Amino acid sequence: MRTTALVVRFLLELALATGAGYAAWNLADGGWRLAAVVLAPAAVIALWATFLSPKAPVAIPAWAQIGMEAALFGGVGYLCWRAGVPAAGVTLAAVWAVDRLVLWLTRGRPSVFEIEGGPGPRPAA
């Protein structure tokens, strides 16, 4: 179950960046549109890689990680809503919430994607 939730989490990360780009394309005007389409997903990916990935260089407390994830998924979900795809926005946020709950309920259980000591960098061979 945890392995499936981790796969869904990865797919959600991709959907988050895609949703940010889609919303930027539909909400930005004129000459800013191309810049917004490039910068919105780049900002989402940079935040995720810096603070939320299993090998993030900046460690933040678990409550801050969940808060940042909620802000990203809720924000991009809202922007998708505003961009004319409300079902995609609601689905993105709802699937994230369910996936987060499953990951919390399965904490401490083994997954093929995690080493035995929990998430974090893999030891050198």
PyMOL commands that set and color helices and strands:
alter all, ss='L'
color gray80, all
select helices_A, chain A and resi 2-27+32-52+62-82+86-105
alter helices_A, ss='H'
color red, helices_A
deselect
rebuild
show_as cartoon
